[in-house]
Amino acid sequence: MKLYTRTGDSGLTSLKGGRVQKDDPHVEAYGTVDELNSFVGIAAAQAAAAAATQALAAELVEIQQELFDCGSDLAFAVPAEQHYKVTAEMTERLEQWIDAHTDAAPPIQRFILPGGSELSATLHVCRTVCRRAERRIVTLSSEHPIPAEALKYINRLSDYFFAAARSANALLGVPDTEYVRSANVFKTRDKS
């Protein structure tokens, strides 16, 4: 099998149900999701390298599968709800993982900078690319119907990357890097 088809040499590519320019909002959306998936692959490899973050590595590999599902859902030229793969259950599971990672990290009081451990820094890159993917999906939604669950999933996923980045630092024994000019913006509520 040859990797090249020559069908895109004129600047067009195929969606499920039609051909569009390579800068079409569909392509921008699923292309950015694909870019995110590549960064998640780096984070998964980094997480797999340390015993303390093996469970995180497994989550990231599952997220890679789901990002492929998300890209697939965004590649329909016309709505095809019966074929969509991203489900509400995927987003709910992300919320459970977010809560677990939040509990594993020390309480946050100030804004933090991306970094600490290399894994945490990579997860922050994932977070920012995820936010860009979300913006591309919102742009797509202003012109075409989109799979609503895919947008919800991507929105929640950026929160997951933030929580996972902080958890990774905690698991690896590396402190978060606080933004030194930040006020105490995450005030803890009195639990009494």
C-alpha positions in Angstrom: 0.0 0.0 0.0 1.3 3.4 -0.9 1.0 6.2 1.7 0.4 8.9 -0.9 -2.7 9.1 -3.1 -2.2 12.4 -4.9 -5.9 13.2 -4.4 -5.0 16.2 -2.2 -2.5 17.8 -4.6 -5.1 20.5 -5.6 -5.7 21.6 -2.0 -8.8 19.4 -1.4 -9.4 16.6 1.0 -12.2 14.2 1.8 -14.7 14.3 4.6 -17.2 11.6 5.2 -19.8 12.7 2.6 -17.9 15.3 0.5 -14.7 17.0 -0.4 -13.6 20.4 1.0 -10.6 22.7 1.0 -7.8 21.6 3.3 -8.4 24.8 5.4 -12.1 24.0 5.9 -13.3 24.4 9.5 -13.9 20.7 9.7 -10.3 20.0 8.8 -9.0 22.7 11.1 -11.1 21.1 14.0 -10.1 17.5 13.5 -6.6 18.4 12.5 -6.1 20.2 15.8 -7.5 17.2 17.6 -5.0 15.1 15.8 -2.2 17.5 16.8 -3.4 17.2 20.4 -3.3 13.4 20.1 0.4 13.6 19.2 1.2 15.6 22.2 -0.8 13.2 24.4 1.4 10.4 22.9 4.5 12.2 24.2 2.9 12.6 27.7 1.9 8.9 27.7 5.4 7.8 26.9 6.8 10.1 29.6 4.3 8.8 32.2 5.0 5.2 31.3 8.7 5.8 32.1 8.1 6.2 35.8 6.5 3.7 38.2 4.7 6.5 40.0 2.8 7.6 36.9 1.9 4.2 35.3 -1.8 4.7 36.0 -1.7 8.1 34.4 0.0 6.6 31.3 -2.9 4.2 31.0 -5.4 7.1 31.2 -3.6 9.0 28.5 -3.6 6.0 26.2 -7.3 5.7 26.6 -7.7 9.4 25.9 -5.7 8.9 22.7 -8.3 6.4 21.5 -11.1 8.8 22.4 -9.4 11.7 20.6 -9.4 9.5 17.5 -13.1 9.0 18.0 -13.6 12.7 18.4 -11.7 13.5 15.2 -13.8 10.9 13.4 -17.0 12.6 14.7 -15.8 15.9 13.4 -15.0 14.6 9.9 -18.6 14.2 8.7 -19.6 16.7 6.0 -23.3 16.4 7.2 -24.5 15.4 10.6 -24.6 11.6 11.2 -25.5 11.2 14.8 -26.1 7.4 14.4 -22.3 7.1 13.6 -20.9 9.4 16.4 -18.5 7.7 18.8 -18.0 10.2 21.6 -20.4 9.6 24.4 -21.5 11.4 27.6 -20.0 8.5 29.5 -16.5 9.4 28.2 -17.0 12.9 29.6 -18.3 11.6 32.9 -15.3 9.4 33.3 -13.0 12.4 32.6 -14.8 14.2 35.5 -14.0 11.2 37.8 -10.3 11.3 36.8 -10.2 15.1 37.3 -11.6 14.7 40.8 -9.0 12.0 41.6 -6.1 14.0 40.2 -7.3 17.1 42.1 -7.4 15.1 45.3 -3.8 13.8 44.6 -2.3 17.3 44.3 -1.7 19.8 47.1 -4.3 22.5 47.5 -3.8 25.3 45.0 -3.7 28.9 46.1 -2.0 30.8 43.3 -1.9 30.6 39.5 0.8 28.2 38.5 3.2 28.2 35.6 3.5 25.2 33.2 6.4 23.1 34.4 7.8 21.4 37.4 8.4 17.9 36.0 8.9 17.3 32.3 5.7 15.3 32.3 3.7 18.1 33.9 5.1 20.6 31.4 4.0 18.3 28.5 0.5 17.9 30.0 0.3 21.7 30.1 1.1 21.8 26.4 -1.7 19.2 25.9 -4.0 21.6 27.9 -3.3 24.6 25.7 -3.5 22.6 22.4 -6.8 21.2 23.7 -8.1 24.7 24.3 -7.2 25.6 20.7 -9.0 22.5 19.5 -12.0 23.6 21.4 -11.9 27.0 19.7 -11.6 25.4 16.3 -14.7 23.2 17.1 -16.6 26.3 18.2 -15.7 28.0 14.9 -16.9 24.9 13.0 -20.1 25.0 15.0 -20.9 28.6 13.8 -21.0 27.3 10.2 -22.1 23.6 10.5 -23.9 21.4 13.0 -21.4 19.6 15.2 -21.5 16.6 17.5 -22.4 18.2 20.8 -20.7 15.4 22.9 -17.4 16.0 21.1 -17.4 19.6 22.2 -18.3 18.7 25.8 -15.6 16.1 25.9 -12.9 18.5 24.6 -14.0 21.2 27.0 -13.7 18.8 29.9 -10.4 17.3 28.6 -8.5 20.6 29.0 -9.5 20.6 32.7 -8.3 17.0 32.9 -4.9 18.0 31.6 -4.6 20.8 34.2 -5.5 18.4 37.0 -3.2 15.6 35.6 -0.3 18.0 35.3 -0.6 19.0 39.0 -1.1 15.3 40.0 2.0 14.3 38.0 4.1 16.7 39.8 2.8 15.5 43.2 3.4 11.8 42.2 6.9 12.6 41.1 7.7 14.7 44.2 8.2 17.9 42.2 6.5 21.1 43.4 4.3 23.2 41.1 5.9 26.4 40.0 3.7 29.3 41.3 3.3 32.5 39.4 5.1 34.8 41.9 3.0 37.9 41.1 -0.3 36.0 41.6 -2.6 36.9 44.5 -4.1 34.1 46.5 -6.9 33.5 43.9 -7.9 30.0 44.9 -9.2 30.7 48.4 -10.2 27.6 50.3 -13.6 27.5 51.8 -14.0 26.8 55.5 -15.2 23.2 55.8 -16.5 23.6 59.3 
